[in-house]
């Protein structure tokens, strides 16, 4: 890999040389690697094909969950969230002890390994929310509930400079990874003033299908706002917003 210097910077390919931009810098490198047909057919690359197959399933599973929770994720994520989620989905697939390597699936794996996943690694839930909260999953009724007992925001929320208010979010979804579809419900609290006065109990309930036998996911977090002349504006493009999977429930 070589760094491009000079006034004119190139992107694309010329002959066997590829030119590209990464992290604000321009590079050039020669084309290489193993022929694609060989990877697909050569017995020597069987492990590579197996790994690629499972990685592909992990990518699809991660995208499906991201789509299901998109409304709460879009303002509470870091730049590497998608790749990090794919990595965790791959671990869940690799926990499948029923199918052979290369044929393992997310359904036969262990999606509970995703519990605790942080969508914004730069603003983790545990470093932002210090008040207790209770989680109740009712499959029969199809409800995913989070209750935050009365709390004092100034003492229990790690708010960044400039923030005057916050909204508490709950994203609940059931995901059918085999059929590649989902049912999701997003709930938000009213704006909470980040002051020393006690905030009344907050209860958020996301509804999914009754008697579902699919994996259920609960994403919980908050978004920060700044009030200016009576209007509330999102703070710093969501850089400080926290969101994590606080529950992953399977039958």
C-alpha positions as CSV (number, residue, x, y, z in Angstrom):
1,X,0.0,0.0,0.0
2,X,1.4,3.4,-1.0
3,X,0.3,6.9,-0.2
4,X,-0.6,9.2,-3.1
5,X,1.3,12.5,-3.1
6,X,0.9,15.5,-5.3
7,X,-1.9,17.8,-6.4
8,X,-4.0,15.4,-8.3
9,X,-5.6,12.6,-6.2
10,X,-7.0,9.5,-7.9
11,X,-9.8,7.1,-7.0
12,X,-10.6,4.0,-9.1
13,X,-8.4,1.6,-11.0
14,X,-5.8,1.9,-13.7
15,X,-4.5,-1.4,-14.9
16,X,-3.5,-3.5,-11.9
17,X,-3.3,-0.5,-9.6
18,X,-6.3,0.6,-7.4
19,X,-6.6,4.1,-6.1
20,X,-8.8,4.9,-3.1
21,X,-9.4,7.3,-0.2
22,X,-9.5,6.2,3.5
23,X,-9.8,8.4,6.5
24,X,-9.1,11.5,4.5
25,X,-5.9,10.2,2.9
26,X,-5.4,8.8,-0.6
27,X,-3.7,5.4,-1.2
28,X,-2.7,3.2,-4.1
29,X,-2.2,-0.6,-4.1
30,X,-1.8,-3.4,-6.6
31,X,-4.6,-5.8,-7.3
32,X,-4.1,-9.2,-5.8
33,X,-5.9,-12.0,-4.0
34,X,-7.1,-15.4,-5.0
35,X,-9.3,-15.8,-8.1
36,X,-13.0,-15.9,-7.2
37,X,-13.8,-19.1,-9.1
38,X,-11.1,-20.8,-7.1
39,X,-12.5,-19.8,-3.8
40,X,-15.9,-21.0,-4.9
41,X,-14.8,-24.4,-6.2
42,X,-11.3,-25.4,-4.8
43,X,-11.5,-27.9,-1.9
44,X,-8.6,-26.1,-0.3
45,X,-10.9,-23.1,0.3
46,X,-13.8,-25.1,1.9
47,X,-13.2,-23.4,5.3
48,X,-13.2,-20.0,3.6
49,X,-16.6,-20.8,2.0
50,X,-18.0,-22.0,5.3
51,X,-16.8,-18.8,7.1
52,X,-18.2,-16.7,4.3
53,X,-21.6,-18.3,4.4
54,X,-22.0,-17.8,8.1
55,X,-20.7,-14.3,7.9
56,X,-23.3,-13.5,5.3
57,X,-26.0,-14.9,7.5
58,X,-24.7,-12.7,10.4
59,X,-24.8,-9.6,8.1
60,X,-28.4,-10.4,7.1
61,X,-29.5,-11.0,10.7
62,X,-27.9,-7.7,11.9
63,X,-29.5,-5.7,9.1
64,X,-32.9,-7.2,10.0
65,X,-32.5,-6.2,13.6
66,X,-31.3,-2.7,12.7
67,X,-34.3,-2.2,10.4
68,X,-36.6,-3.3,13.2
69,X,-35.2,-0.8,15.6
70,X,-34.3,1.9,13.1
71,X,-36.3,4.6,14.7
72,X,-34.4,4.5,18.0
73,X,-31.0,3.5,16.5
74,X,-30.7,6.3,13.9
75,X,-30.0,8.9,16.6
76,X,-28.0,6.7,18.9
77,X,-25.3,4.9,17.1
78,X,-21.6,5.1,16.4
79,X,-19.9,4.9,13.0
80,X,-19.0,1.2,13.5
81,X,-22.3,0.0,14.9
82,X,-23.3,-2.1,11.9
83,X,-20.0,-4.0,11.7
84,X,-20.0,-4.5,15.5
85,X,-23.5,-5.9,15.4
86,X,-22.6,-8.3,12.6
87,X,-19.7,-9.5,14.7
88,X,-22.0,-10.3,17.6
89,X,-24.5,-12.0,15.3
90,X,-21.7,-14.2,14.1
91,X,-21.0,-15.2,17.6
92,X,-24.6,-16.1,18.1
93,X,-24.6,-18.2,14.9
94,X,-21.4,-20.0,16.0
95,X,-23.2,-21.0,19.2
96,X,-25.4,-23.3,17.0
97,X,-24.6,-26.9,18.1
98,X,-27.1,-28.6,15.8
99,X,-25.8,-27.8,12.3
100,X,-22.4,-28.5,10.7
101,X,-19.9,-25.7,10.3
102,X,-20.9,-23.5,7.3
103,X,-24.6,-24.4,7.8
104,X,-25.1,-23.0,11.2
105,X,-27.9,-20.5,11.6
106,X,-29.0,-17.7,13.8
107,X,-32.2,-19.5,14.7
108,X,-30.4,-22.5,16.0
109,X,-27.8,-20.3,17.6
110,X,-28.0,-18.2,20.7
111,X,-29.2,-14.6,20.2
112,X,-29.3,-14.0,23.9
113,X,-25.5,-13.4,23.5
114,X,-26.6,-10.0,22.1
115,X,-28.0,-8.8,25.4
116,X,-26.0,-5.8,26.5
117,X,-25.0,-4.7,23.0
118,X,-24.3,-1.0,22.8
119,X,-25.5,0.7,19.7
120,X,-23.4,3.8,20.5
121,X,-20.0,2.6,21.8
122,X,-19.0,6.2,22.5
123,X,-21.9,6.8,24.9
124,X,-22.6,3.6,26.7
125,X,-25.9,3.1,28.6
126,X,-24.1,2.2,31.8
127,X,-22.1,5.4,31.7
128,X,-25.2,7.5,31.1
129,X,-28.2,6.0,33.0
130,X,-27.7,5.5,36.7
131,X,-31.3,5.2,37.9
132,X,-32.7,1.7,38.3
133,X,-35.3,0.3,35.8
134,X,-37.4,-2.8,35.8
135,X,-37.9,-5.0,32.7
136,X,-41.0,-7.2,32.2
137,X,-41.5,-9.4,29.1
138,X,-45.0,-10.9,28.7
139,X,-45.1,-13.2,25.7
140,X,-48.8,-14.2,26.2
141,X,-50.0,-10.5,26.2
142,X,-47.3,-9.5,23.7
143,X,-45.9,-6.7,25.8
144,X,-42.4,-5.5,26.5
145,X,-42.4,-3.1,29.4
146,X,-39.8,-0.9,31.1
147,X,-40.6,0.9,34.3
148,X,-38.3,3.7,35.7
149,X,-39.3,4.5,39.3
150,X,-39.4,8.1,40.4
151,X,-35.9,9.6,40.1
152,X,-34.0,12.9,40.2
153,X,-32.5,13.5,36.7
154,X,-29.6,15.7,37.9
155,X,-28.4,12.8,40.1
156,X,-29.1,9.8,37.9
157,X,-28.5,10.8,34.3
158,X,-24.9,11.5,33.1
159,X,-25.8,14.4,30.8
160,X,-23.3,16.2,28.6
161,X,-22.6,19.9,28.8
162,X,-25.3,21.9,27.1
163,X,-28.1,19.4,27.6
164,X,-31.2,20.7,29.3
165,X,-33.7,17.8,28.6
166,X,-33.7,14.1,27.6
167,X,-36.2,11.7,26.2
168,X,-36.2,8.1,27.3
169,X,-36.8,5.5,24.5
170,X,-37.9,1.9,24.3
171,X,-37.7,-0.1,21.2
172,X,-39.4,-3.5,21.3
173,X,-39.4,-6.0,18.5
174,X,-40.0,-9.7,17.6
175,X,-37.8,-10.9,14.8
176,X,-38.3,-13.9,12.5
177,X,-34.9,-14.5,11.2
178,X,-36.0,-17.4,9.0
179,X,-38.8,-15.5,7.2
180,X,-36.7,-12.2,7.4
181,X,-39.5,-10.1,8.9
182,X,-40.3,-8.4,12.2
183,X,-42.9,-6.7,14.3
184,X,-41.7,-3.6,16.1
185,X,-43.1,-0.9,18.3
186,X,-41.2,2.2,19.5
187,X,-42.2,4.2,22.6
188,X,-40.8,7.6,23.9
189,X,-41.3,9.4,27.1
190,X,-42.0,13.1,27.3
191,X,-39.1,15.5,27.6
192,X,-37.5,15.2,31.0
193,X,-35.9,18.3,32.4
194,X,-32.4,17.6,33.6
195,X,-32.8,19.3,37.0
196,X,-32.8,18.5,40.7
197,X,-36.6,18.1,41.0
198,X,-38.0,14.6,41.3
199,X,-39.3,13.1,38.0
200,X,-42.4,11.0,38.4
201,X,-42.2,7.3,37.5
202,X,-42.0,6.6,33.7
203,X,-43.5,3.5,32.2
204,X,-43.0,2.5,28.6
205,X,-44.7,-0.5,26.9
206,X,-43.9,-1.8,23.4
207,X,-46.5,-4.1,21.9
208,X,-45.6,-7.1,19.7
209,X,-47.6,-10.2,18.6
210,X,-49.4,-12.1,21.3
211,X,-48.1,-15.6,22.1
212,X,-45.1,-15.1,19.8
213,X,-42.5,-17.9,19.7
214,X,-39.9,-15.6,18.0
215,X,-36.9,-13.9,19.7
216,X,-37.9,-10.7,21.5
217,X,-35.5,-7.7,21.7
218,X,-35.8,-4.6,23.9
219,X,-33.6,-1.6,23.2
220,X,-33.6,1.1,25.9
221,X,-31.8,4.4,26.1
222,X,-32.1,8.2,25.9
223,X,-31.6,11.1,23.7
224,X,-30.4,14.6,24.8
225,X,-31.8,17.9,23.8
226,X,-31.0,21.6,24.4
227,X,-33.8,24.1,24.9
228,X,-33.4,27.5,23.3
229,X,-36.2,30.0,23.5
230,X,-38.7,27.4,24.2
231,X,-37.7,25.0,21.4
232,X,-35.8,21.8,22.0
233,X,-33.1,20.8,19.6
234,X,-31.2,17.5,19.4
235,X,-27.8,17.8,21.0
236,X,-24.5,17.3,19.0
237,X,-26.2,15.1,16.3
238,X,-26.8,12.3,18.8
239,X,-23.1,11.8,19.7
240,X,-24.0,11.5,23.4
241,X,-27.2,9.5,23.0
242,X,-27.1,6.0,24.6
243,X,-29.0,2.9,23.5
244,X,-28.5,-0.8,24.4
245,X,-30.2,-4.1,24.2
246,X,-31.4,-4.6,27.8
247,X,-33.3,-7.8,27.1
248,X,-33.2,-10.6,24.6
249,X,-35.9,-13.2,25.3
250,X,-36.2,-16.6,23.6
251,X,-38.6,-19.5,24.1
